[in-house]
Amino acid sequence: MALIEVKDLSYTYPQAEQPAIKNINLEINQGEFILLTGPSGCGKTTFCRTLNGLIPKFYNGEMTGKVIVNGLDTADHSTMELAQHVGLIFQNPDNQIFALTVEKDIAFGLENLGKSKPEMYKEIDWAAEVTGIQELRHRATHELSGGQKQRLTIASVLAMHPKIIVMDEPTSFLDPVGAEHIFDVLNQLNQELGITIIIIEHRIDIAAKYVDRIIVFDRGEVRSDGSPEEILSNEDTRLLGVGIPRILTLAKRLKDEAIFDNNPLTVDHFYDKICTVIQPASNKNIKPPFDLDELSGEYHHKPLIEISDLYFDYPGNVTALQGVNLTIHDGDYVAIMGENGAGKTTLVKHFNGLLRPKSGNIRFMGEDIKDKSVAQLARKIGLVFQNPDDQLFEETVEKEISFALHNFGIKESLIEKRVNWALNLLDIGKYREKSPFALSGGERKRVALASVLAWDPDVLVLDEPTIGQDYGQKERLRHFLMQLRTQGKTVVIVTHDVEFVAESQPHIVLMADGNVVTEGSTKQIMTTTEALARCSVAQPEITRLFTRLADYGLPNDVVDVDEAYDLLNRKIREARK
């Protein structure tokens, strides 16, 4: 008997015209490690909510069919009882944090299970250790960064050791090294304890190495179900907007060279295969290492945002910024990257006055902003928050996007044009009359972005813009940002998405411990392994591959698939002459 049986499952949210999921039939066995993927809004999160009874008990709506978990029909058992079997980690960590401190929040579920104090402390120690938040145990939960909150929600579920762990984008707020670590922990739980893992994730390049099964959703239905190699090599998967690991994309482009007899999902597998074809070079074409103090590029634009010796503390003497010095020039495209809690979000919130420095100063277009209001600065500097729920408040998507335009006194005829433009740009026109809060996390993120893009600020600041976005939406966003770049707009993104950065190649600012470690071009920064390690930023897959291929006379600073294909294709032809 399967651990989870789903039979003819359909569900429609209250007031919704169409079902969110329909005709789902699945069996999941004990010990499987499953990735659920598909375009944003395809029903993945809704499906997960049925596994622990949140649907239909909490969300109401109309559900038909059956969901049986460990022999229990979810319709006949309470969510508290089901929680002992299924641990669910929500997409938004703020929806799952209840207690005032980190330690008490991890203890919350254990208390409800009736664990003794010694048992509780043992589980808290273990869960905090494996998720990397031991030093935060006595920190107030409201003081945590987005990534730290996400680690906390994972710890609170892991501590209860459920038979089934269901995670809705658990690594979306985490830095790449932290995300890889969480997958290592999940893999250990799966392999050693036989815990069944079901995970929703858009970071396919990481997830594909661990899972043994991928289920693809589209428009509320299961479109395909199989092994990672089978699903990710299927052209239909890519057409649905599912991201394919860059290593696999590169292998498929080289397929006509008859190198790969199967589909490599890892750098190691690709490297082993390609090395059977190309030959080591007598004269290595390895670029010399960069001095971390000499990475700053040459600029030809005038300074736009100048930050001098900036310090900031949160209440409780929690230091967030420690003497930051940074200049962003007019027309720059900048990516701020670094570990969770490095101060990235804190820094960009100073740009438009949402936070005010403890000491130091910020100048915008040559003027000190200390006497300027947030309203004055917001007209010029648009900030899209990391969590869209911190930004959305209107009754409908259309009202949300038009709100600032009305406040800025823009003419009604122009407001309608700008709203329509933003809706079409981000593919959310069909949600015009819907409440933003009825949408999926990725869709809400697009609404928040549209609400800022609509007023066309001089500077666009995006905090984790790719969270919750499928590959198709990321590509659309990337092309739009590149378009802004050619128009001379200034764009700043805070992101952990190294593959997105590799493909758009902005100027990178690396941060750690509340300060700037170094900055430079994408190629420069992605080959400085010392600085990347300090800031918990992983190299892109393609860069990791070419770092290993340096002995074959290939450059070690390749970051994207197109350049990689051109170099390898040429190298293969040379070897076969």
N, C-alpha and C positions, 0 to 999 in steps of 0.2 A: 504493500500500500504506500502511495506517495505521501510525503510529509505535508505537502500543500496540494489540494485539488481544487481547481477552479472550473466550474461547469456553467456554460451558457450565461456568463456574467455580463450584465449591462447596468449602467447607472447614469442617471440624469440629475444634475444639480437643480435645486429649487429655482423656478423662473427661467430655467434654460430651455431653449427651443430644441436643441439636439443633444443626444446622449454624449457624455464625456468618454465613456468606453462602451463597447457593444460586442456581444457574442464572443467573449473571451473564454477559451477553453485551454487550460494549461495544467500540467502536472510537474511539480518540483520535488525532487528527491532529497533526502537527507545528505548533507555534505557537499551539495553543489555550490559553486561560486558563479553567480549569474549577473551579467550586465544587462540592464534595461536601457535601451537608447531609442532615439527617434527625434524628429523635429520638435521644437518647443510647442507646448500645448497639445501634444498628441495623446495624452491620457496616462502617461507614466506615473505621475504623482497620484492621480486618482486611483489607479490600480493598487498602488502601495497602501493607500488609506483603507482599502477593503480588507487587507490582510490582518489588521489588528482591531477591526470593528469600528474604527472612526467613521467609516461609511458602512451602514447608513445611520448609526446611532448618534453621532455628533453632527454630521453635516446634513442629516435628514435627506431630502430628495427621494427619488424612486429607484430602488435597486431590484433587479430580478436575477434569478440564477442562484448559485450557491458558492460559498467559499469555505472550505473545510481545512483547518489548520491543526495538525497533530491530532486528528480525529475529532476536533471540535468544530461544529458549525458556528461560524462567527455571528450568525443571526440569533443564536440561542444563548450566547454567553456574553458577560460584561466585558468592557474594554479593560478593566482592571485584571480580570482573570486571563484574558488573552495577552496582556502585557508580560505575563510570566513566560510566555512562549515566544512572543514576537517583540523585539526591541526596534522601535522606529525612530530614526533620526531625521528631523524635518529639514527642508531646504533652507529655511530661515532660522538660524540659531536662537534669535530673540523669542521665537514662539515656544521654546522648550526650556528656557531658563527661568526658574522660579525663586531660588533662594538668594540671599544677599551676598553670600561669599561662595567662592569656588568649591571649597571643601563641603559646605552644606548642600550645595546643589548636586554634587556627586552622591551624597548620602541620601538624598530625597527618595529615590527609588528603592534603595536598600532598606530604609525605614519602613516603607510601605510593604515590603516583603517580610518584615518582622525579623530582620537579621540582628544578631547580638552586636554589642559595641566592638568587641574584639574582631568579629567577622567583618563588620563595616570598615574598620580602620585598615584591615588587611586588604580589602577590595579597593578602598580609596587609594591606598599607597600604590597598588598595582596599576590601576586605571590611570592615575595621574602620571605615573612613570612612563607607561607605554605611549601616552599621548603627548608627553613632553611639557606638562604643565605643573610639575612638582613645585617649582619656585613661585607659582601663582596661587597656591592653595588657600592662603589667607587674604587674597586680594578680593575687593568688592567686585561683583560680577558686572556692574554697570561701568567699571573702569577698563574693561577688557577691549581689545581691538576685535574686529570682525573675525579674524583668523583664530584668535585666542578663544573667542566664544564658541567657534565651531569645534575646536579641540575639546572644550568642556562638554559640549553636548555628546560628543563621541564617547568621552570618558564616562559620562553618567549612564550610558546604555551598556558599555562594555562591562562596567562594574557588576551588573546584574546577571551576566552570563546567560542570556536567553539562548534557546535552541536555534532561533532564526534572528538574524540581524538584517534589517531593511534600512538602507541609507539613501536619502534623496540628495544627491550632489554633495557628499560629505567633504570633498576637498576643494570646493569652489572658492572658498576664502583663504585657503592655505597656500603658503609659498611652496614651490616645487619640491624642495627637499622634505618639507613636512608632509606633503601629499604622498610622496613615495614611501615615507615612513609609515603612514597610516595604512597604506596598501600592504606593506610588509607585515604589519600587526594583524590585519584581517586575514592575510594568507596563512599566517601561523595559526590563528584560531581555527581556520577552515581545515588545514592539513592535520594539525595535532589533536584538536578537540572535536572535529567533525561538525562544527557549527555551520549552518547553511547561511550563506551571504547572498543578499539580493541588493544590488546597488544601481542607482540611477547616476549616470556620469557622462558629461560631455568631453572629458579629457581622455579620449579613447587611447591616445598614445601611451598613457600610464596603465589604464585599466586592462587593455588587451593582453598585457604580459601575464596577468594574474588569473583572469576568469577562464572557466572551461566551457561557458555557454553564453551566447548573446541572443537576446530577444528584442526584435525591432518592432516598435509601435508606430502607427501612422493613422491619424484621424480616428483614434479610439479603438483601433483593431490591431491584432498581431499580424504583421506583414511577413516576418521571417523569424526562424528559430533554428539555431545550429551552433557549430563550433566557431571560435573567433576567425580561424583561417577561412572557413566557408563563407561566413557572413560578410567579413570585411573585404574579401576579394570579389564580391558580387557587385556589379556595376549599379544595380538597383538600389543598393544600400547607400552609395554615394549620392545618387540622384534624390534620395529622400532628405538629404541635408545632414547625414551622419558623417562626422569627421573620420577620415581614414588616417592611420599613423603615417607620418611623412616617409618613414623607411619603406613601408609597403607601397606607397605612391611612387617612390623612386624605383623600386623593384619592378613595378608594373610597367613603367615607362621604358625600362631596359629589357622587358620581356622578349622582345624580338631578337635580343642577343643570345637567347637560349642559355642564360646563366642559371636562372632559378627554376628548379624543378618543383618547388612549392612556394608558398607565400611567406617571406620572412616578416615577423612582427617585431623583432628586436634588432638592435645595432649589432649585437654579437653574431646573430644568424646571418645577417647581410654581409658583415665583414668576412666571415668564414667563406662564404660563397664567392664574393668578388675577388678575394685573394687567390682563388684558383685560376683566375683569368689574367689579371694584370701582374706585372713584374716589378720587384723593388727597383728603385732608381739609384744609379751610382752617385748622381748629384742631387741631393735632397733639396726640395724647394720649400723649405720650412722658413717661415718668417720669424725674425728674432722676437723674443718676448718683449712685451711693452713694460716700460717703467710706469708703475701706478701713479707716479706724480707727474707724468707727462702725457696723460691721456686726453686732456681737454682739447677739443677741436678748435679750429680757427673759425671765427664768426665774422660775417660782413654786414650783419644787421644791427640796428641800434638796440640797446638794452630796453626791455619792456617791464619785466618784473625783477627787481633787485632785492635780494634778501641778505641782510647783514647781521651776523652774530646773533642769530635768533634762538632764544630760549623759551621753553614753555613747560609748565607743570600742570598736571591735572590735580584736583582736590585729593588730599591725602599724601601730598609730596611725591606723587608719581611723576617722575621726569620723563617727558616725551621727546623734547627737542633740546639738543645741547650744543649751541653755538653754530647753527647751520648758516653757511654762506653759499649762495647760489644765484646765478643770473640766468634768466630766460629771455632770449632775444625775440624781437618782433619777427614773426614768421617761422619760429622754431616748431618742430614736432618732437616732443620730449616724452620719454617713458621713465617714470620713477618706479624702481623695482627694489626689492629687498625682503628680508624676513618679516614674519608677522610681529607686530609691535615695534617695528623699526622707526615709526614716526611718519610714515608716508601720508596717511590720511590727515593726520594732525597738521602736517606742513601745508597741504593744499587748502585746508580750511582757513588758513591765514590769508590766502590770496584775496578773498572777497570779504574779509572781516568777520567771518563766523566765529573765529577764535582770535583773541588779541594776545600779543606776546607778553611774556613775563619781562623780557628785556630784548634789546635789539630793535631793528626797524625794517619795514618793507616799503619799497617805493614802486609805484606803478606809473609808467610814462613820465618818470622823473619826479613825481610828487609823493611825499610821505602820505600813507593812507590812514594814519592814526586818527585823523579828525573826520574821515569820511564814513558815512553810514553803510550798512550792508546793502540797503536799497540802492544807494548811489553806485556802489561797486558792482552789484549784480547786473546792472544794465550793460556793463562792459565785460564782466568776467562771469561766465555761466558755469555753474558747478553741478554735475550730476552725481548724486550720492551713491555710495557703495550699496546701500540697502534702499531699494526704491520705496519701501513702505515708510521711510523717514521723509519722503518728499511728496507723496501723493495724498490728496485729501478731498478732491472734488467728486461729485456724484457720477459724472460720466467722463470717458476718455476725452471727448471733444472739449468739455468745460475745463479739464485739467490742462490741456495744451493751450487753450486760449486765455487762461487766467492771467498770466504775466503780461500778455499782449494788451489786455484791457487795462491793466495797472500802469503800463507804460504809455497809455493814451494813444495807441495806434489806431488808425481809421478802421472802421468795420469791414470795408471792402478788402483791405490788405490783410486783416486778421483772418478772414475766410480763406484767402489764398495761402497764407502761411500755415494755417492748420491743415488744409488739404495737402500741401506739400510735405509736411512732416508725417502725416498719416501714411501717405503713399511711399515715402522714403523708407520707413521702417516696417512697412507691410502690416499695419494695424488698422487700416480703414474699416475692416469688417467689425471692429470693436468700438466704433465711433460713439454709439449710444449706450454702451455697456459700462458698468461700474469698473474702475481699474482693479478693485479688490476682488472681483470675480474672475480675474485672469490668472494665468500661471505665473510663476516667478520670473521666467524669461520674458514673458509678455509685459509684465508690470515694469520690468527694467527698460523695455523699449518705449513705454509710455513716458517714463521719467525722462529718458533721453530726448524724446520728441518735444516734451514741454520746454526744454531748454533750447534745443536747436531752432525752434519756431521763432524766437526773438533775435536770432542771428547775432550772438555776442561777439566781441572782438577776440576774446580768449575763451576757448572751450576746455574745461577741465573735467575729465571723466574718471571717476573712481571705480576701478574694476568693471569696465564696460562689457566684458565678454562673459561675465558670470551668468549662467542660465541660458546662454545663447547656443543654438545649434550651429553646426559648421556653416550652413548657408547664410545665417544671419551674421556670423562673424565675418564672412567674406564680404557681405554687403556693407558692413560697418567699416571694414578695412579699406574698401574702395572709396567710400565716402570720405574717410579721413585723409586718404591720399589726394583726393580731389581738393579738400580744404587746403592741403599743403601747397598744391600748385597755385591756389588762389592767394597765397600769402597769409592765410589765417594762422594764428598761434594755437597749437593744440598740445595739451598736457594730459597724459593718461597715467594713472596708477594701476599697475597690473602685475599679476603673477604668471600671466599667460606667455611663456617664453616663445611658443610657436607663433603666436599672433605677432609678437615683437619681431621675430626673425623674418617674417614675411612682409612686414611694413617698414622695418629698418629705421626707427627713429634714433635720435640722440638719447643715450641711456644715462640716467643718474642712479647710481647704486647707493642704498642707505642701509645702515645698521646702527643699533644703539643710539638712535636719535640724532644721527649726523650723516653727512654725505661722505661716503668712503672714496668714491672716484666717479668720473663721468667720461664719456667718450662715444664714438660711433658704435653701432651695433656690432660690427666686425671686431673692433678693438675690444669691447667689453666682453663679448662672448668667448674670447680666447684668453682672458685673464683669469685663470682658474683659481688663483689665490683670493682675488676679490670676490669672485662668484661664491666660493665656499664660505667666506666670511659672512656674506649677505644671504645665504641659503637660496641662491638662484642656480638652477640647473642649466647646463648648456642645452640648446636645441638638439634634437636627435641627429640632424644632419651634421652639425658641428662636432658632436661626439664621434661620429663616424669618420669625418675627415681629420680629426685629431689623430686617430689611429692609422689613417692612411698616409700620414706625412712621410713615412718611410718609402712610399711608392712615388715620391716626387710630386705629390699633390699638396696644394695650399691647405693650411690648417684653419683658415678663417672663413670657410664656406658656411652659410647660414640657411640657405633656402634650396628647395628642390630643383628649381630651374637651373641654377648655377651648378649644382651637384650633377645633374643629368648631363649638361654640356661637357663638364670636365671628365666624367667617367666614360661617357660615350667616346670621346676623343682618345682616352687612355686605352680603352678596349680595342679600338681600331688600330692603334699603334702596336699593341701587343700581338695582333693577328696578322700583321704585315709579313 
